[in-house]
Amino acid sequence: MRDGNSKIMNKLPDHRQRGMCKYSLTEILVISLFAVLSDANDAVEIASYGKKKIEFLRTFLPNLQQIPSHDTIERTFQHLDVKAFSEILIACSEIVLSYEGDYLVNIDGKVLRGTARKSSKDGKKVRKNDGIGILTAWANKERVVLGQQRIASKTNEKTAIPQLIRCMDIEHSIVSIDAVLCTPVLAALIIAKLGHYILSVKGGNKKLLAQLTTHFEQEHTDGFEVNKQTDYVGGRIEQRRCTLSKQVELLDQTHAYKNCRTVLKIDTTREINKGGEFHKETQTRYYISDLDKDAAQFNELIRGHWGIENNLHWMLDVVFREDNCRVRKGNAPENLNTLRKIALEILINAPDKNSLKVKRKNAAWDEQYALDSVQNFFKKTKNNSVMEAS
């Protein structure tokens, strides 16, 4: 990014009136990206970062005269094209995604809690999840975003998930969904897009859930395969027992699901150390899949689904403090969510082994570290179209 030879996000449409703008769109977005990398979380902090780092920013933004105000930055994100900005995120993700063999894609939604209002226009108290919802497709191993979509008002993930999948290239992917959506239509859609599925069966599929429960409770277990795994993480002991059956011909409720080959039961036991005392929690979940794998492989894949919670949603909430951001107007909440995800991918791919929290601090303290992190990320691709000069 030296001497203006390569700039980020230069192909975004500019909504502003030409000739009336003091700052280029590229300048505002690049300043914002480096600020978010460096522990800034809203427009006020982005502007403050820019004022402190203006000489550093001029090394790759040579035409930058001064830093835009926080109002200008916030207005820019309010009117920035959501779809076009999201496409920049996906282009960044494809830089580091390897398409060799099957890869696991987790699909799950997250509510931007800072966008929820305390009361609606009619004075009634709003529900806890009334903030803007963003549905994300997350490549578990590579830890990158492959697709995202806002969950429209008065709808839910049932509507948004098929819409997102239709817009994605999921060939060679294993799509895992732990939501309220497990339908034959969704299974057929994933197969038609040349992907594979692992779908969670919950209360919304009463007949299928009852049949799976009865199937795995039978005393005669010939043909069942069992795998057990144990993890020790931060004072927590987690045991997962995967019971697998490929006797789907006996389960008429599975016949409507395209290419369904396997049904699964996952029994999870967690022992959590709270104040020196271990508290035990147990949970049983059921899944169906078109994959022909063994119990150990399925145990790993289903465990991998929670990568979206641990490596994306938790990081946005805790490291980037997303739920504390009260920006609500226009497209700003979605666009800032996209900017955080780009920053997250850059920090994940930084070569040092520090935590993401420390990496953000290092980017704030060390200008060369911030610049090297961005350059390292974009060097991973032979296609430099994301970094072309404007």
C-alpha positions in Angstrom: 0.0 0.0 0.0 3.0 2.3 -0.5 2.9 5.5 -2.6 -0.8 5.0 -3.5 0.0 2.0 -5.8 -2.5 -0.3 -4.1 -5.7 0.8 -2.3 -8.4 -1.2 -0.8 -12.0 -1.3 -1.9 -11.6 1.1 -4.8 -14.4 -0.4 -7.0 -17.3 0.5 -4.7 -19.9 2.8 -6.2 -19.8 6.3 -4.8 -23.2 7.6 -3.9 -21.9 11.1 -3.4 -22.1 14.1 -5.8 -18.9 14.2 -7.9 -16.9 17.3 -7.4 -18.5 18.1 -4.1 -16.6 15.7 -2.0 -13.6 16.7 0.1 -12.5 13.1 0.6 -12.4 10.1 -1.7 -14.4 7.1 -0.8 -11.2 5.0 -0.8 -9.6 7.4 1.8 -12.6 7.1 4.2 -12.7 3.3 3.9 -9.0 2.8 4.2 -8.8 5.1 7.3 -11.7 3.2 8.8 -10.2 -0.2 8.1 -6.9 0.7 9.8 -8.7 2.3 12.7 -10.9 -0.8 13.3 -7.8 -3.0 13.1 -6.3 -0.7 15.7 -9.1 -1.1 18.3 -11.5 1.7 17.1 -15.2 0.6 17.3 -17.3 3.5 16.0 -17.1 6.6 13.8 -15.9 8.9 16.7 -13.0 6.5 17.5 -12.2 6.1 13.8 -11.9 9.9 13.3 -9.8 10.2 16.5 -7.5 7.4 15.2 -7.1 9.2 11.9 -6.1 12.5 13.5 -3.4 10.8 15.6 -2.1 8.7 12.6 -2.5 11.2 9.8 1.2 11.1 8.8 1.2 7.3 8.8 -1.9 7.3 6.7 -0.4 9.7 4.2 2.4 7.2 3.4 -0.2 5.2 1.3 -2.9 7.9 0.9 -0.7 10.7 -0.5 -3.6 13.0 -1.4 -5.1 13.0 2.1 -5.3 16.6 3.3 -7.0 16.1 6.6 -9.1 13.5 8.4 -12.9 13.5 7.8 -15.1 14.2 10.8 -17.0 11.4 12.6 -20.2 12.7 11.1 -18.8 12.4 7.6 -17.6 8.9 8.3 -20.9 7.8 9.7 -22.9 9.3 6.8 -20.6 7.5 4.4 -21.4 4.1 6.0 -25.1 5.0 6.1 -25.3 5.4 2.4 -22.6 2.9 1.2 -24.0 0.2 -1.0 -24.4 -2.9 1.3 -24.3 -5.5 -1.4 -21.2 -4.0 -3.1 -19.3 -3.7 0.2 -20.3 -7.2 1.1 -18.8 -8.4 -2.2 -15.5 -6.9 -1.2 -15.6 -9.0 2.0 -16.3 -12.2 0.0 -13.5 -11.3 -2.4 -11.2 -11.0 0.6 -12.3 -14.3 1.9 -11.7 -16.1 -1.4 -8.1 -15.0 -1.1 -7.4 -17.4 1.7 -10.0 -20.1 1.0 -8.6 -23.4 -0.3 -11.0 -25.4 -2.5 -9.0 -28.6 -2.2 -11.5 -31.3 -1.1 -14.7 -30.7 0.9 -14.7 -27.8 3.3 -17.2 -27.1 6.1 -19.5 -24.1 5.9 -21.4 -23.1 9.0 -24.6 -21.0 8.5 -26.0 -19.1 11.5 -27.5 -15.7 12.3 -26.4 -13.0 14.8 -28.4 -10.1 16.1 -26.6 -6.7 16.3 -28.0 -6.0 19.8 -26.8 -2.4 19.8 -29.3 -1.6 17.1 -32.3 -2.7 19.2 -34.5 0.0 20.6 -35.8 0.0 24.2 -39.3 0.7 23.0 -41.2 0.7 19.7 -43.1 3.7 18.1 -46.3 2.6 19.8 -44.6 2.7 23.2 -44.5 -1.1 23.7 -41.3 -2.7 25.0 -39.4 -4.4 22.2 -38.2 -8.0 22.3 -34.6 -8.9 23.1 -33.8 -9.9 19.5 -35.5 -7.0 17.8 -32.1 -5.6 16.6 -30.9 -6.1 13.0 -30.1 -9.7 12.3 -27.2 -10.8 10.0 -27.0 -14.3 8.6 -23.4 -15.4 7.8 -21.9 -18.4 6.0 -18.5 -19.2 7.7 -15.8 -21.4 6.4 -14.8 -23.2 9.6 -11.2 -24.3 8.9 -10.1 -21.2 7.0 -12.1 -18.8 9.3 -13.5 -16.6 6.5 -16.9 -15.3 5.5 -18.2 -16.8 2.3 -21.6 -15.1 2.3 -23.9 -12.9 4.4 -27.3 -11.4 4.2 -29.5 -9.3 6.4 -32.5 -11.1 7.9 -35.4 -8.9 6.7 -37.8 -7.3 9.1 -40.7 -9.6 10.2 -38.9 -12.7 8.8 -36.4 -15.1 10.3 -33.7 -17.6 9.3 -36.2 -19.9 7.6 -36.6 -17.3 4.8 -33.0 -16.0 4.8 -31.1 -19.2 4.7 -32.4 -20.4 1.3 -31.9 -16.9 -0.2 -28.3 -16.9 1.0 -27.5 -20.4 -0.3 -29.0 -19.5 -3.8 -26.5 -16.7 -4.0 -23.4 -18.7 -3.0 -21.1 -21.1 -4.7 -21.2 -24.2 -2.3 -19.7 -26.8 -4.6 -17.5 -29.2 -2.6 -18.8 -27.7 0.6 -20.4 -29.4 3.6 -23.2 -27.0 4.8 -24.0 -27.4 8.5 -27.1 -25.6 9.9 -28.2 -25.7 13.5 -31.3 -23.5 13.1 -35.0 -24.0 13.0 -34.8 -24.9 9.3 -34.6 -28.6 8.3 -36.7 -29.2 5.3 -36.7 -31.4 2.2 -36.7 -28.2 0.1 -33.5 -27.0 1.7 -31.8 -30.4 1.4 -32.7 -30.5 -2.3 -31.4 -26.9 -2.8 -28.0 -27.8 -1.3 -27.7 -30.9 -3.4 -28.7 -29.0 -6.5 -25.9 -26.5 -5.8 -23.4 -29.5 -5.6 -22.9 -29.2 -1.9 -23.6 -31.6 1.0 -25.6 -31.1 4.1 -25.7 -31.8 7.9 -29.1 -30.5 9.2 -30.1 -30.3 12.8 -33.5 -31.9 13.6 -35.5 -29.9 16.2 -39.0 -29.5 17.5 -40.2 -27.9 14.2 -39.9 -31.4 12.6 -42.0 -33.3 15.2 -42.5 -36.5 13.2 -38.9 -36.8 12.0 -37.6 -35.9 15.5 -39.9 -38.5 17.1 -38.8 -41.2 14.6 -35.1 -40.5 15.2 -35.6 -40.6 19.0 -37.3 -43.9 18.8 -34.8 -45.3 16.3 -31.8 -44.5 18.6 -33.6 -45.7 21.8 -34.1 -49.2 20.5 -32.3 -52.0 22.4 -31.1 -53.8 19.2 -28.2 -51.6 18.0 -26.7 -53.8 15.3 -25.5 -51.4 12.5 -25.0 -48.5 14.9 -21.5 -47.0 15.0 -20.3 -45.0 18.1 -17.5 -42.6 18.5 -16.5 -40.7 21.7 -14.4 -37.6 22.0 -13.3 -35.6 25.0 -12.0 -32.0 25.1 -10.4 -30.1 28.0 -10.7 -26.4 27.5 -10.3 -23.6 30.2 -11.6 -25.6 33.2 -14.3 -27.3 31.1 -14.5 -30.9 30.3 -16.7 -31.7 27.3 -17.5 -35.3 26.1 -19.3 -35.9 22.9 -20.8 -39.3 22.0 -21.8 -39.7 18.3 -24.1 -42.6 17.5 -24.5 -43.1 13.7 -27.0 -45.1 11.8 -27.2 -45.7 8.0 -30.5 -47.6 8.2 -32.4 -44.8 6.7 -34.6 -47.2 4.7 -36.3 -47.9 8.0 -37.1 -44.3 8.6 -39.8 -43.2 6.2 -39.6 -39.5 7.4 -36.1 -39.2 5.9 -37.2 -40.4 2.4 -38.2 -36.9 1.5 -34.7 -35.5 2.0 -32.6 -35.7 -1.1 -29.8 -38.3 -0.9 -30.2 -38.7 2.8 -27.8 -41.5 3.8 -27.0 -41.0 7.5 -28.8 -40.1 10.7 -27.0 -39.1 13.9 -27.4 -38.7 17.6 -25.0 -36.5 19.5 -24.9 -36.8 23.3 -22.9 -34.0 24.9 -21.8 -33.8 28.5 -20.1 -30.7 29.8 -18.5 -30.4 33.3 -17.8 -26.7 34.0 -15.7 -25.6 37.0 -17.6 -22.8 38.8 -15.8 -21.6 41.9 -14.1 -25.0 42.5 -17.3 -27.0 41.9 -18.0 -28.9 38.8 -21.5 -28.5 37.3 -22.7 -31.0 34.8 -24.8 -30.1 31.7 -26.1 -32.7 29.2 -27.7 -32.3 25.8 -28.9 -34.5 23.0 -29.2 -33.4 19.4 -30.2 -35.2 16.2 -29.0 -34.7 12.7 -29.5 -36.0 9.1 -27.0 -35.9 6.3 -26.3 -37.0 2.7 -22.7 -37.8 3.6 -21.3 -41.3 3.8 -18.7 -40.9 6.6 -17.9 -42.7 9.8 -18.9 -41.7 13.3 -15.5 -40.1 14.1 -15.7 -37.9 11.1 -19.2 -36.7 11.8 -18.3 -36.0 15.4 -15.6 -33.6 14.2 -17.8 -32.0 11.6 -20.6 -31.3 14.1 -18.1 -30.0 16.6 -16.8 -27.8 13.8 -20.2 -26.2 13.3 -19.7 -24.2 16.5 -16.7 -22.5 14.9 -19.0 -19.8 13.7 -20.0 -19.1 17.3 -16.5 -19.2 18.8 -14.4 -17.7 16.0 -16.8 -15.2 14.5 -19.8 -14.2 16.6 -17.9 -14.3 19.9 -14.9 -12.4 18.4 -17.2 -9.7 17.1 -19.0 -9.4 20.4 -16.0 -9.6 22.8 -12.9 -8.5 20.8 -14.7 -5.9 18.5 -17.4 -5.0 21.1 -20.0 -5.0 18.3 -23.0 -5.2 20.6 -22.0 -1.9 22.3 -22.1 -0.1 19.0 -25.4 2.0 18.9 -25.2 3.0 15.3 -28.7 2.4 13.8 -29.2 4.7 10.8 -29.4 3.7 7.2 -26.9 1.0 6.0 -24.3 1.9 8.7 -25.0 -1.1 11.0 -24.6 -3.7 8.2 -21.6 -1.9 6.6 -19.8 -1.6 9.9 -20.4 -5.3 10.6 -18.8 -6.0 7.2 -15.8 -3.8 8.0 -15.3 -5.6 11.3 -15.3 -9.0 9.5 -12.7 -7.8 7.0 -10.5 -6.6 9.9 -11.1 -9.9 11.7 -9.9 -11.9 8.6 -6.8 -9.7 8.3 -5.9 -10.2 12.0 -6.6 -14.0 11.9 -4.1 -14.2 9.0 -1.4 -12.1 10.7 1.6 -14.4 11.1 2.2 -13.9 14.8 0.6 -16.2 17.3 -0.9 -13.6 19.7 -4.6 -13.5 20.5 -6.9 -11.3 18.4 -7.2 -8.9 21.3 -3.5 -8.4 21.5 -3.2 -8.2 17.7 -5.6 -5.2 17.7 -3.5 -3.6 20.4 -0.3 -4.2 18.4 -1.9 -2.7 15.3 -2.7 0.4 17.4 0.7 0.7 19.0 2.9 -0.3 16.0 2.1 1.3 12.6 4.4 -1.1 10.8 2.6 -4.1 12.3 -0.7 -2.8 11.1 0.7 -2.2 7.6 2.4 -5.6 7.4 -0.8 -7.3 8.5 -2.8 -5.8 5.7 -0.1 -6.4 3.1 0.4 -10.0 4.3 -3.3 -10.7 3.9 -3.5 -9.5 0.3 -0.2 -11.2 -0.8 -2.0 -14.5 -0.4 -3.7 -14.1 -3.8 -2.4 -14.0 -7.3 -5.5 -12.0 -8.3 -4.7 -8.5 -7.0 -8.0 -6.9 -8.2 -9.0 -6.0 -4.6 -5.9 -3.9 -4.2 -5.7 -2.1 -7.5 -5.0 1.6 -7.6 -8.1 3.7 -8.1 
